Amino acid sequence: MSARLLIIDDDQDIRVFLSIALSAAGYEVSACARLPLPAEAPTPDLALVDLLDQGAPLKASALAALVARGCPVLLISGLQPDDPRVRAALSQGAVGFLQKPFTLDLLRARVEAALKGR
């Protein structure tokens, strides 16, 4: 069974692009615009979460809810890696950070590494 990935990004073009690219790499992909997930939604094997939602930082409670469900979170954002919002999200349990723009090779490598660390 392939790993289930969830892409959470407020930009529809990015959701579609990442969904196509990761599906082509053999993953089962679903996508949505924002958190939180409904309680009855299955927990993905990995969530790729945009740190900014229409310019506002991701709410710590939304990130904490994913982490509490046992879902590794890989942050994606155009923010700099040393931005306090990135550091805060990493300290709250995110397993990594990928700065936009990124190559598909780097994306696949980070996804694979995050899944191996699960």
Secondary structure by P-SEA (a helix, b strand, c coil): ccbbbbbbcccaaaaaaaaaaaaaaccccccccccccccccccccccccccccccccccaaaaaaaaaacbbbbbbcccccccaaaaaaaaacccccccccccaaaaaaaaaaaaaac
